Amino acid sequence: MKKILQALPEEYKKVASHSICQHLQRYLLSLSASPTTLLGFIPFPDEPDVIPFYWEIHSLFPQLPIGFPRVEGNALAFYRWSSSWLPKNGGTPEWEPGSFGILEPSPSLPQFGKEIPWGTRPIVLVPGRVFDRQGGRIGRGKGYYDRFLRSLRRRLSDGRKNIEVIAIGICFSVQVITEVPRTEQDEPIDHLITEEGMV
């Protein structure tokens, strides 16, 4: 899959990424109850470029807290996006080089789960290398999202009702296979969005 993604034409990725952003926006607008937080990711070059989606959602839901991940030890911590800028390259005081070659939010920003509550309906956008239609996913091999989703789901569902963590896999259609092998350590996603829509 890594080789397949590296061989994808730039024009294909651009058009497909635009479609993915549109499908994501339609999904959020179709929800009967608005999300309480949106946790996104800054894409690698071989991942769909969903940055335009964040701008659109920020304009449609200006009060919706939007967060991005930072690797801290073997865990992901999410910090609130609070500027008028999102990284593509280069940095600002609110963004700094991360462990895997992409920019991460500064720990000086408000952190979700501490200064920013998760709320009752957080949506988590989840990148990956390979997905299936049954909630299976393979990432980049470090298990960050599996651990984060498992921890968040347990934390929010602990003795409380009406809590729903919605994990949405984001990928190109070529990344969807029949079945992804899973272990007990793998945390399932709830929905999958490609350039073809929700699958």
Stockholm file with secondary structure:
# STOCKHOLM 1.0

chainA/1-199         MKKILQALPEEYKKVASHSICQHLQRYLLSLSASPTTLLGFIPFPDEPDVIPFYWEIHSLFPQLPIGFPRVEGNALAFYRWSSSWLPKNGGTPEWEPGSFGILEPSPSLPQFGKEIPWGTRPIVLVPGRVFDRQGGRIGRGKGYYDRFLRSLRRRLSDGRKNIEVIAIGICFSVQVITEVPRTEQDEPIDHLITEEGMV
#=GR chainA/1-199 SS CHHHHHHSCHHHHHHHHHHHHHHHHHHHHHCSSCCSEEECCCCCTTSCCCHHHHHHHHHHCTTSCEEEEEEETTEEEEEECCSSCCCSSSCBTTEEECTTSSEEECTTSCBBTTTBCCCSSEEEEECCSEECTTSCEECSSSCHHHHHHHHHHHHHHTTCSSCCCEEEEECCGGGBCSCCCCCTTCCCCSEEEETTEEC
#=GC SS_cons         CHHHHHHSCHHHHHHHHHHHHHHHHHHHHHCSSCCSEEECCCCCTTSCCCHHHHHHHHHHCTTSCEEEEEEETTEEEEEECCSSCCCSSSCBTTEEECTTSSEEECTTSCBBTTTBCCCSSEEEEECCSEECTTSCEECSSSCHHHHHHHHHHHHHHTTCSSCCCEEEEECCGGGBCSCCCCCTTCCCCSEEEETTEEC
//
